[in-house]
Amino acid sequence: MKIAILSATLAFAPVSSVFATEADFSSGNYMLQHCEHYIVRTAQFDVWDGECGGTIATLIFLGNALPEGFKTCPPKGHTKEQAARVVVTFMQNNPQLLNEPFECWR
């Protein structure tokens, strides 16, 4: 009986620790590293780097159609990487906002 209880406990221990330390994938805390990686573009490019670039590109594309407070007006001739640099600089200068969802920043 003791072996069965011990086995069951050990079987569920890794699962509970995984859920306890799971990252908040939508937060600025999680996305900052990927936005920095999006700018640098080393050989190892992952889906979260693309998520950052895609979110920024979408916000720029929608620009004037967004509600007040979310509108964007980038200069003509800008690149996605330049826009990402602005976002990364904002993130680094406002660490108190990094716990909020990345897509909802103003």
Phi, psi and chi 1 to 4 in degrees:
 res  aa     phi    psi   chi1   chi2   chi3   chi4
   1 MET       -  -44.5  179.3   67.4  170.0      -
   2 LYS   -62.4  -36.8  -72.4 -178.5 -177.5  179.2
   3 ILE   -65.9  -40.3  -67.3  174.1      -      -
   4 ALA   -63.7  -42.7      -      -      -      -
   5 ILE   -66.3  -43.9  -67.8  172.0      -      -
   6 LEU   -62.4  -42.6 -179.4   59.9      -      -
   7 SER   -63.0  -43.7  -63.2      -      -      -
   8 ALA   -64.3  -40.8      -      -      -      -
   9 THR   -63.0  -45.8  -56.8      -      -      -
  10 LEU   -67.4  -32.9  -69.3  175.4      -      -
  11 ALA   -65.7  -36.5      -      -      -      -
  12 PHE   -92.4  -13.0  -71.2  109.3      -      -
  13 ALA   -59.8  -48.8      -      -      -      -
  14 PRO   -64.1  -35.6  -19.0   28.2      -      -
  15 VAL   -63.6  -46.6  174.0      -      -      -
  16 SER   -67.1  -34.3   62.8      -      -      -
  17 SER   -71.7  -31.0   65.4      -      -      -
  18 VAL   -65.1  -45.3  168.0      -      -      -
  19 PHE   -67.3  -32.1  -70.6  123.2      -      -
  20 ALA   -71.0  -28.5      -      -      -      -
  21 THR  -109.9   13.1   60.7      -      -      -
  22 GLU   -64.1  135.9 -174.4  174.3  -42.2      -
  23 ALA   -73.5  151.9      -      -      -      -
  24 ASP   -87.6   94.0 -179.2    2.7      -      -
  25 PHE   -62.6  -19.3  -62.6  115.0      -      -
  26 SER   -94.0   -5.5   68.1      -      -      -
  27 SER   -81.6  158.4   74.7      -      -      -
  28 GLY   -62.2  -33.4      -      -      -      -
  29 ASN   -56.7  -43.8  -79.2  -44.6      -      -
  30 TYR   -75.2  -40.7 -174.9   78.5      -      -
  31 MET   -78.3  -22.0  -69.7  -56.4  -65.2      -
  32 LEU   -55.7  -48.4  176.3   56.7      -      -
  33 GLN   -61.3  -34.3   63.9 -174.4  -28.6      -
  34 HIS   -77.1  -33.2  -64.7  -72.8      -      -
  35 CYS   -69.2  -37.9  -70.5      -      -      -
  36 GLU   -63.7  -41.0  -69.8  169.5  -22.9      -
  37 HIS   -68.0  -34.7 -166.7 -118.4      -      -
  38 TYR   -59.6  -38.6  176.5   77.5      -      -
  39 ILE   -70.5  -44.5  -65.4  167.7      -      -
  40 VAL   -73.3  -39.1  175.5      -      -      -
  41 ARG    54.2   62.1  -67.9 -172.1 -176.7 -119.2
  42 THR   -77.0 -179.9   59.9      -      -      -
  43 ALA   -61.0  -31.9      -      -      -      -
  44 GLN   -89.9   90.4  -67.3  -93.2  -23.9      -
  45 PHE  -106.2  122.2 -166.2   78.3      -      -
  46 ASP  -113.1  176.1   71.4   19.7      -      -
  47 VAL   -61.4  -33.0   69.5      -      -      -
  48 TRP   -71.9  -29.9  -68.2  105.6      -      -
  49 ASP   -63.7  -42.9  -58.7  -16.7      -      -
  50 GLY   -66.2  -33.7      -      -      -      -
  51 GLU   -60.6  -43.7  174.5   78.2   12.1      -
  52 CYS   -62.5  -52.0  175.1      -      -      -
  53 GLY   -61.5  -39.7      -      -      -      -
  54 GLY   -67.1  -39.5      -      -      -      -
  55 THR   -64.1  -45.8  -60.4      -      -      -
  56 ILE   -63.8  -45.5  -67.6  169.0      -      -
  57 ALA   -61.9  -38.9      -      -      -      -
  58 THR   -65.8  -44.2  -59.4      -      -      -
  59 LEU   -63.6  -37.1  -68.8  172.4      -      -
  60 ILE   -68.6  -43.2  -70.3  169.8      -      -
  61 PHE   -60.6  -43.2  178.3   75.9      -      -
  62 LEU   -76.5  -26.7  -65.7  174.1      -      -
  63 GLY    25.3  -93.9      -      -      -      -
  64 ASN   -75.1  -14.6  -71.0  -33.3      -      -
  65 ALA   -81.8  -10.0      -      -      -      -
  66 LEU   -75.7  157.2  -63.9  170.6      -      -
  67 PRO   -64.6  159.9   -6.4   12.0      -      -
  68 GLU   -53.1  138.2 -146.1   48.4   55.3      -
  69 GLY    94.8  -17.0      -      -      -      -
  70 PHE  -118.2   -6.6  -69.6   94.1      -      -
  71 LYS   -61.8  147.1  -68.9 -177.5 -175.4  -86.9
  72 THR  -124.5  148.9   61.5      -      -      -
  73 CYS  -144.2   72.9 -173.8      -      -      -
  74 PRO   -71.9  154.4   25.2  -31.3      -      -
  75 PRO   -67.1  152.2   20.2  -26.7      -      -
  76 LYS   -62.8  142.5  -69.7 -173.0 -173.9  -87.0
  77 GLY    84.6    5.0      -      -      -      -
  78 HIS   -70.2  159.7   74.7  -78.6      -      -
  79 THR  -110.9  164.3   65.8      -      -      -
  80 LYS   -63.3  -35.3  -70.8 -177.9  -78.8 -173.6
  81 GLU   -66.4  -38.6  -72.4   77.1   19.7      -
  82 GLN   -64.4  -41.8  -70.9  169.7  -33.7      -
  83 ALA   -63.3  -39.9      -      -      -      -
  84 ALA   -64.5  -36.0      -      -      -      -
  85 ARG   -63.1  -39.3  -73.1 -177.8 -166.5  -79.3
  86 VAL   -63.0  -44.6  170.7      -      -      -
  87 VAL   -63.5  -45.4  170.6      -      -      -
  88 VAL   -62.9  -42.8  166.1      -      -      -
  89 THR   -60.6  -42.8  -60.2      -      -      -
  90 PHE   -61.3  -43.8  178.9   83.0      -      -
  91 MET   -62.4  -43.5  -66.6  169.3   81.4      -
  92 GLN   -67.8  -33.5  -68.7  168.9  -21.4      -
  93 ASN   -83.0  -10.6  -69.3  -21.4      -      -
  94 ASN  -130.7   61.0  -64.6  -79.4      -      -
  95 PRO   -62.1  -21.4   22.4  -31.7      -      -
  96 GLN   -67.7  -15.8   73.0  -81.4    8.5      -
  97 LEU   -95.8   -7.0  -60.6  175.7      -      -
  98 LEU   -66.1  -16.6  -68.3  178.6      -      -
  99 ASN   -81.6  -11.8   63.0  -34.2      -      -
 100 GLU   -81.5  159.9  -64.6 -179.3   16.3      -
 101 PRO   -60.2  134.8  -23.2   32.4      -      -
 102 PHE   -57.7  -40.5  175.3   66.9      -      -
 103 GLU   -73.1  -13.3  -61.2   88.3   -1.1      -
 104 CYS  -103.9    9.5  -62.1      -      -      -
 105 TRP   -72.6  148.5  -71.0    5.9      -      -
 106 ARG  -114.8      -  -61.8 -175.5 -162.4 -153.5
